[in-house]
Amino acid sequence: GIFHHLITLPTYHTAALSTDNLAKEYFGEQGMLGYVAGVQRKEIRQGIACVKHQNMAGSDMGDDHKEYFAGEAALKAAGEDNTMNQFG
């Protein structure tokens, strides 16, 4: 009861507030920079694990598989063209 309430209430409101702020920036004048400056860079600086979402989802294993079959022509999630590096 109480423990569940303490966890879900702040999580719900934190998610709502951060989503609203991000949407205003992302769809406003800042565009993608609203995400990069307001979320991604903060995650990187604070060492938040989800910034490595591609690795956490197993993209590295998929990349290995693609590279095995397509060599250098493989379109991989990792590397210099991944989303982590596109907007940083």
C-alpha positions as CSV (number, residue, x, y, z in Angstrom):
1,G,0.0,0.0,0.0
2,I,2.2,2.9,1.3
3,F,5.4,1.7,-0.4
4,H,3.6,1.2,-3.7
5,H,2.0,4.7,-3.4
6,L,5.3,6.4,-2.7
7,I,6.9,4.8,-5.7
8,T,4.1,5.2,-8.3
9,L,3.0,8.8,-7.4
10,P,6.4,10.5,-7.8
11,T,7.1,8.4,-10.9
12,Y,3.8,9.3,-12.5
13,H,4.2,13.0,-11.8
14,T,7.9,13.1,-12.7
15,A,7.2,11.3,-16.0
16,A,4.3,13.7,-16.8
17,L,6.4,16.8,-16.0
18,S,9.5,15.8,-17.9
19,T,7.4,14.7,-20.9
20,D,5.6,18.0,-21.0
21,N,8.8,20.0,-20.8
22,L,10.5,17.9,-23.4
23,A,7.5,18.2,-25.8
24,K,7.5,22.0,-25.5
25,E,11.2,22.1,-26.3
26,Y,11.3,19.4,-28.9
27,F,8.3,20.7,-30.9
28,G,9.3,24.3,-30.2
29,E,12.2,26.4,-31.3
30,Q,14.9,24.1,-29.9
31,G,13.8,21.0,-31.8
32,M,16.2,18.0,-31.2
33,L,18.5,20.2,-29.2
34,G,15.7,20.2,-26.5
35,Y,16.2,16.5,-26.2
36,V,20.0,16.6,-26.4
37,A,20.5,19.4,-23.9
38,G,17.6,18.6,-21.6
39,V,17.9,14.8,-21.5
40,Q,20.7,13.1,-23.3
41,R,23.6,15.2,-22.0
42,K,22.3,15.1,-18.4
43,E,22.1,11.2,-18.6
44,I,25.6,11.1,-19.9
45,R,27.0,13.4,-17.2
46,Q,25.1,11.5,-14.4
47,G,26.1,8.1,-15.7
48,I,22.5,7.0,-16.1
49,A,22.5,3.5,-17.6
50,C,19.6,4.0,-20.1
51,V,21.8,6.3,-22.1
52,K,23.3,3.0,-23.4
53,H,19.9,1.8,-24.6
54,Q,21.2,0.4,-27.8
55,N,23.6,-1.9,-26.0
56,M,21.0,-2.8,-23.3
57,A,18.7,-3.9,-26.1
58,G,21.3,-6.2,-27.6
59,S,22.2,-4.0,-30.6
60,D,25.8,-5.0,-30.3
61,M,24.9,-8.7,-30.9
62,G,22.7,-7.6,-33.9
63,D,25.6,-5.5,-35.2
64,D,28.0,-8.5,-34.9
65,H,25.5,-10.6,-36.9
66,K,25.0,-7.9,-39.6
67,E,28.7,-7.4,-39.9
68,Y,29.4,-11.1,-40.3
69,F,27.0,-11.3,-43.3
70,A,27.4,-7.8,-44.8
71,G,30.9,-6.8,-43.8
72,E,31.7,-3.1,-44.0
73,A,28.4,-2.4,-45.8
74,A,26.4,-3.4,-42.7
75,L,24.0,-0.8,-41.3
76,K,24.8,-1.0,-37.6
77,A,23.3,0.6,-34.6
78,A,26.7,1.3,-33.0
79,G,29.5,3.3,-34.4
80,E,30.0,6.9,-35.5
81,D,26.5,7.2,-37.1
82,N,24.4,5.9,-34.2
83,T,21.9,8.0,-32.4
84,M,24.2,8.5,-29.4
85,N,26.6,10.4,-31.7
86,Q,24.2,12.0,-34.1
87,F,22.9,14.7,-31.8
88,G,25.6,15.0,-29.0
